Amino acid sequence: MLEHLTSSPQAPERVVIIGAGGFVGSTIMKRLVAQGIETLGLTRAHVDLMSEDAGSRLAAHLQPGDAVVAVSAVAPVKNLEMLKDNLSIISAIAEALESASPSHVVNIGSDAIYADSPDPLSETSCASPASHHGIMHLTREVTLQQATGDTPFATLRPTLIYGAADPHNGYGPNRFRRLAAEGQEIVLFGEGEERRDHVWVEDVAELAVRMLMRKSQGVLNAATGTVISFRDAAEAVVGQFAEPVPIKGSPRVGPMPHNGYRPFDPSATLKAFPDFAYTQPEAGFARVHAEIAG
């Protein structure tokens, strides 16, 4: 659960985003800059976090009192080699945090650390990852928290993220939108019957900024509490186009991920930030379409 260490929002002196060139990191940075908060965005051009001296080079960019957002990762982690690369990145960030004196650290994690459950997942659900991606994120959380010592540490765990600038082409609304824009048919896994929660990247960024402003510590999931089937997601995305494309099923290969159902309980978000409301999936898909259409 999340605990706020300030009674009201207070801007950090400076925020350093490790991984500011990525989808989530860049969105957080834009929001911080728009609010007039001094922000330093670090990308691979500044420090290659897989290089031998990455820890010391990263530490050289940090000043005492900085609030740090750790986003950088090679994701999604699909195999052992990618896991090894991420362990190098985690090690470099941990080394830098140990040698610096940050005032606050916010880690951007993932819901992939949770075991599957037929009941809605919460921040206290069992952390038992069944994938290389989940193992990476759990290792990252534990390692970075240990590296921060007494410094307030928080982790935000988003579920499936969508948004206009998403660079990945993973199965879901981001890929569906690209296919529809190209006039290509959408082929679902099976009949697209599995139900998942999808969170808009802008909501993830808003929560991260709120955690920085309240100097929060602990854990918070980023999930709307609404599950939607992939078929319904595809239909919602296609419905935004003047010329809809066909949506077809296909023979399913292998077991259905997460047993076809992965719900979340969003009550901790509402408790932590009572004036915050998640953008529900279909409304979010429409906002992303409008953003891309310009």
PLY file of the C-alpha trace (Angstrom):
ply
format ascii 1.0
element vertex 294
property float x
property float y
property float z
element edge 293
property int vertex1
property int vertex2
end_header
0.00 0.00 0.00
1.02 3.63 -0.45
1.92 6.08 2.30
2.37 9.82 1.69
5.19 11.53 3.59
3.92 15.05 2.90
0.46 16.28 3.92
0.01 18.21 0.67
1.63 18.17 -2.79
5.14 19.63 -2.85
7.32 19.77 -5.93
10.75 18.13 -5.59
13.75 20.38 -6.10
14.64 18.32 -9.16
13.49 15.07 -10.70
15.88 12.81 -12.60
14.24 10.28 -14.92
16.40 7.29 -15.76
14.94 6.07 -19.04
13.40 9.35 -20.23
13.60 8.31 -23.87
11.09 5.49 -23.48
7.32 5.40 -23.81
6.50 5.79 -20.11
9.55 7.83 -19.13
8.99 10.46 -21.82
5.33 10.80 -20.85
6.23 11.34 -17.19
8.85 13.90 -18.20
6.42 15.88 -20.35
3.98 16.07 -17.46
6.65 17.23 -15.00
7.96 19.88 -17.39
4.41 21.11 -18.04
4.02 21.63 -14.29
7.20 23.68 -14.16
9.21 21.10 -12.19
12.93 21.03 -12.92
13.57 17.71 -14.63
16.64 15.97 -16.01
15.87 13.22 -18.48
18.59 10.61 -18.94
18.64 8.33 -21.99
21.09 5.88 -23.51
22.78 8.85 -25.17
23.80 10.01 -21.69
24.62 6.65 -20.11
24.62 3.15 -21.57
23.36 1.25 -18.53
24.82 -2.01 -19.83
28.38 -0.67 -20.01
30.98 -1.70 -17.42
31.21 1.74 -15.80
27.49 2.53 -16.02
26.97 2.82 -12.26
29.61 5.48 -11.73
28.65 7.35 -14.91
25.01 7.42 -13.85
25.91 8.57 -10.34
27.78 11.54 -11.83
24.45 12.89 -13.13
22.76 12.75 -9.72
22.80 15.51 -7.13
22.04 15.20 -3.39
18.34 15.74 -2.85
17.21 14.63 -6.31
14.00 12.68 -6.65
14.71 9.78 -9.02
12.31 7.92 -11.30
13.68 4.57 -12.50
12.04 3.49 -15.76
14.87 2.20 -17.94
14.57 -1.44 -18.99
14.82 -3.70 -22.02
11.20 -4.78 -22.19
9.21 -6.87 -22.53
11.66 -9.51 -21.30
11.12 -12.54 -23.51
14.09 -14.79 -22.75
17.07 -15.42 -20.50
19.44 -13.22 -22.51
17.11 -10.25 -22.15
16.83 -10.97 -18.43
20.63 -10.86 -18.17
20.69 -7.50 -19.95
18.14 -6.14 -17.50
20.11 -7.41 -14.53
23.03 -5.31 -15.78
20.76 -2.27 -15.95
19.37 -2.93 -12.48
22.88 -3.32 -11.08
23.98 0.01 -12.58
20.96 1.89 -11.20
21.43 0.31 -7.76
25.12 1.25 -7.70
24.29 4.86 -8.58
21.55 5.10 -5.95
23.87 3.71 -3.28
26.53 6.30 -4.00
24.15 9.24 -4.40
21.88 10.79 -1.79
18.44 11.00 -3.43
15.52 12.36 -1.47
12.99 9.97 -3.03
12.96 7.08 -5.53
9.99 5.99 -7.64
10.37 2.75 -9.56
8.10 1.97 -12.52
7.41 -1.74 -12.23
4.81 -4.12 -13.62
1.83 -6.22 -12.60
3.73 -9.17 -14.11
5.14 -9.90 -10.65
1.75 -11.23 -9.49
0.66 -14.85 -9.62
-2.52 -15.57 -11.56
-5.71 -15.44 -9.54
-9.43 -15.66 -10.30
-9.94 -12.88 -7.74
-9.11 -9.20 -8.33
-5.43 -8.51 -7.74
-4.39 -5.93 -5.18
-1.12 -4.53 -3.89
-0.99 -7.33 -1.29
-1.52 -10.16 -3.79
1.08 -12.92 -4.01
4.24 -11.91 -5.86
5.12 -15.09 -7.72
6.08 -14.24 -11.31
5.77 -16.93 -13.96
7.70 -15.16 -16.73
11.14 -13.71 -17.34
9.48 -10.29 -17.49
7.89 -10.71 -14.08
11.11 -12.09 -12.59
12.98 -9.04 -13.86
10.53 -6.61 -12.32
10.45 -8.34 -8.95
14.26 -8.47 -8.89
14.34 -4.80 -9.81
11.98 -3.81 -7.00
13.87 -5.73 -4.33
17.31 -4.63 -5.53
16.49 -0.93 -5.87
14.68 -0.81 -2.55
17.70 -2.31 -0.82
19.99 0.13 -2.61
18.02 3.15 -1.40
18.46 2.29 2.30
16.39 4.74 4.37
15.43 6.86 1.37
11.65 6.78 0.70
11.02 4.24 -2.05
7.85 3.59 -4.03
6.92 1.27 -6.88
4.13 1.85 -9.38
2.97 -1.39 -11.00
1.01 -0.76 -14.22
-0.92 -3.42 -16.06
-1.08 -3.41 -19.90
-0.28 0.14 -21.05
-1.55 1.73 -24.26
-0.97 5.15 -25.82
-0.28 7.01 -29.02
3.52 6.90 -28.78
3.86 3.25 -27.78
6.88 1.87 -29.69
5.97 -1.77 -29.20
3.69 -3.76 -31.44
2.41 -6.13 -28.79
-0.95 -7.82 -29.08
-3.66 -5.43 -27.94
-5.09 -1.98 -28.67
-1.79 -0.50 -29.85
-1.37 -3.15 -32.56
-5.07 -3.12 -33.41
-4.88 0.62 -34.07
-1.88 0.28 -36.36
-3.50 -2.48 -38.36
-6.78 -0.56 -38.70
-4.90 2.56 -39.81
-3.20 0.50 -42.53
-6.49 -1.05 -43.62
-5.34 -4.53 -42.59
-7.56 -7.10 -40.93
-7.09 -7.85 -37.25
-6.49 -11.49 -36.39
-7.20 -12.37 -32.77
-5.70 -15.13 -30.69
-8.56 -17.61 -30.53
-11.68 -15.48 -30.50
-10.09 -12.77 -28.40
-12.14 -13.91 -25.43
-9.54 -13.41 -22.71
-10.28 -10.38 -20.54
-7.61 -7.95 -19.37
-7.27 -4.51 -17.81
-5.71 -1.78 -19.99
-4.36 1.49 -18.56
-3.67 4.69 -20.51
-0.05 5.87 -20.34
-1.22 9.36 -19.35
-2.88 7.91 -16.25
0.34 6.06 -15.37
2.31 9.31 -15.74
-0.21 11.23 -13.65
0.07 8.71 -10.82
3.87 8.79 -10.97
3.87 12.59 -10.70
1.40 12.51 -7.82
3.65 10.05 -6.00
6.59 12.40 -6.50
4.59 15.39 -5.27
3.46 13.56 -2.13
6.81 11.83 -1.54
4.96 8.53 -1.43
6.47 5.25 -0.32
5.18 1.72 -0.72
3.40 0.06 -3.63
0.56 1.08 -5.93
-0.96 -0.75 -8.87
-1.99 1.20 -11.97
-5.09 -0.57 -13.28
-8.58 0.70 -13.97
-10.49 -2.15 -12.33
-12.30 -2.80 -15.63
-11.61 -5.91 -17.68
-12.35 -5.97 -21.38
-11.95 -8.80 -23.87
-9.43 -8.40 -26.67
-12.29 -8.74 -29.16
-14.15 -5.87 -27.49
-10.92 -3.85 -27.45
-10.42 -4.49 -31.16
-14.02 -3.52 -31.94
-13.68 -0.32 -29.90
-10.49 0.64 -31.73
-11.83 -0.23 -35.18
-15.00 1.73 -34.43
-12.94 4.94 -34.39
-12.15 4.63 -38.11
-14.39 5.75 -40.96
-13.56 2.57 -42.86
-13.54 -0.35 -40.38
-11.43 -3.43 -41.03
-12.43 -7.08 -40.47
-11.77 -8.69 -37.09
-11.22 -12.44 -37.27
-10.50 -15.25 -34.86
-7.82 -17.88 -35.30
-6.97 -21.29 -33.87
-5.37 -20.78 -30.47
-1.87 -22.19 -30.00
-0.97 -23.02 -26.41
-2.80 -22.17 -23.20
-4.66 -18.92 -22.76
-2.47 -16.40 -20.87
-3.48 -15.81 -17.23
-6.27 -18.36 -17.68
-8.12 -15.77 -19.73
-8.91 -13.41 -16.85
-6.79 -10.91 -14.90
-8.87 -8.42 -12.88
-7.66 -5.73 -10.46
-9.03 -4.01 -7.40
-8.32 -0.25 -7.85
-9.43 0.76 -4.35
-5.86 1.52 -3.19
-5.53 4.16 -5.92
-8.78 5.80 -4.86
-7.66 5.76 -1.24
-4.26 7.25 -2.05
-5.63 9.88 -4.46
-9.38 10.39 -3.89
-9.69 13.00 -6.66
-8.10 10.75 -9.30
-10.23 8.78 -11.75
-8.89 6.24 -14.22
-9.71 6.71 -17.87
-11.85 3.72 -18.77
-10.64 1.64 -21.74
-13.08 2.60 -24.48
-12.85 6.30 -23.59
-9.07 6.01 -23.54
-8.96 4.32 -26.93
-11.03 7.17 -28.34
-8.73 9.81 -26.80
-5.65 8.12 -28.25
-7.32 8.00 -31.68
-8.12 11.70 -31.46
-4.56 12.46 -30.40
-3.12 10.62 -33.39
-5.65 12.15 -35.78
-4.47 15.55 -34.56
0 1
1 2
2 3
3 4
4 5
5 6
6 7
7 8
8 9
9 10
10 11
11 12
12 13
13 14
14 15
15 16
16 17
17 18
18 19
19 20
20 21
21 22
22 23
23 24
24 25
25 26
26 27
27 28
28 29
29 30
30 31
31 32
32 33
33 34
34 35
35 36
36 37
37 38
38 39
39 40
40 41
41 42
42 43
43 44
44 45
45 46
46 47
47 48
48 49
49 50
50 51
51 52
52 53
53 54
54 55
55 56
56 57
57 58
58 59
59 60
60 61
61 62
62 63
63 64
64 65
65 66
66 67
67 68
68 69
69 70
70 71
71 72
72 73
73 74
74 75
75 76
76 77
77 78
78 79
79 80
80 81
81 82
82 83
83 84
84 85
85 86
86 87
87 88
88 89
89 90
90 91
91 92
92 93
93 94
94 95
95 96
96 97
97 98
98 99
99 100
100 101
101 102
102 103
103 104
104 105
105 106
106 107
107 108
108 109
109 110
110 111
111 112
112 113
113 114
114 115
115 116
116 117
117 118
118 119
119 120
120 121
121 122
122 123
123 124
124 125
125 126
126 127
127 128
128 129
129 130
130 131
131 132
132 133
133 134
134 135
135 136
136 137
137 138
138 139
139 140
140 141
141 142
142 143
143 144
144 145
145 146
146 147
147 148
148 149
149 150
150 151
151 152
152 153
153 154
154 155
155 156
156 157
157 158
158 159
159 160
160 161
161 162
162 163
163 164
164 165
165 166
166 167
167 168
168 169
169 170
170 171
171 172
172 173
173 174
174 175
175 176
176 177
177 178
178 179
179 180
180 181
181 182
182 183
183 184
184 185
185 186
186 187
187 188
188 189
189 190
190 191
191 192
192 193
193 194
194 195
195 196
196 197
197 198
198 199
199 200
200 201
201 202
202 203
203 204
204 205
205 206
206 207
207 208
208 209
209 210
210 211
211 212
212 213
213 214
214 215
215 216
216 217
217 218
218 219
219 220
220 221
221 222
222 223
223 224
224 225
225 226
226 227
227 228
228 229
229 230
230 231
231 232
232 233
233 234
234 235
235 236
236 237
237 238
238 239
239 240
240 241
241 242
242 243
243 244
244 245
245 246
246 247
247 248
248 249
249 250
250 251
251 252
252 253
253 254
254 255
255 256
256 257
257 258
258 259
259 260
260 261
261 262
262 263
263 264
264 265
265 266
266 267
267 268
268 269
269 270
270 271
271 272
272 273
273 274
274 275
275 276
276 277
277 278
278 279
279 280
280 281
281 282
282 283
283 284
284 285
285 286
286 287
287 288
288 289
289 290
290 291
291 292
292 293
